Amino acid sequence: MKALRIRTLVGLFVVAGVLSWAGAKLWDSLGTLPGVPVAAPIVLALIAAVLAATALSLRSRLRAQRERRPGAKGVDPLLAARAVVFGQASALVAALVAGMYGGVCAFLLMYQMDSDPRRDQAIYAGVAVIAGIAVCAAAIFLERVCRLPEDEDDNRTGTVGGRA
């Protein structure tokens, strides 16, 4: 499994933001722009909290296992792999969603700040962007926690166990 790249997440964020900004401008010229749901930042924040809690739990269990503490619970490799896949998928989707709300927020800040409801929508969209960034950060942290240490002997010979 390849590691998640920050450059990929930033690219998704920027592309989604530009497309969302252009779409919001077009939609507003044709009618009324739909509102930003209040639940958007809440759901993203909950996902970030779940990812961070999972990472902290796995980190403490791995540390206890490494230090050979009595009664330490091991970490099932399949559980760790599933957690990493969930984190990567969450980060990719959060980058797209945060970019979308970022584009809407930029549009609202540029053109629609004359009314209180639109100001509230811009705040909701801005908080959703921050929550999306928190999801990405928690996913990257989870991925770093579950990374296997590299063995130098295996890297030099290119075979498993260092034997040819």
Secondary structure, DSSP 4 states (H G I P E B T S, - for coil): -PPPPHHHHHHHHHHHHHHHHHHHHHHHHHSPPPPPPTHHHHHHHHHHHHHHHHHHHHHHHHHHHHTT-TTPPP--HHHHHHHHHHHHHHHHHHHHHHHHHHHHHHHHHHH-TTSHHHHHHHHHHHHHHHHHHHHHHHHHHHHHHTPPPPPHHHHHH-SGGG--
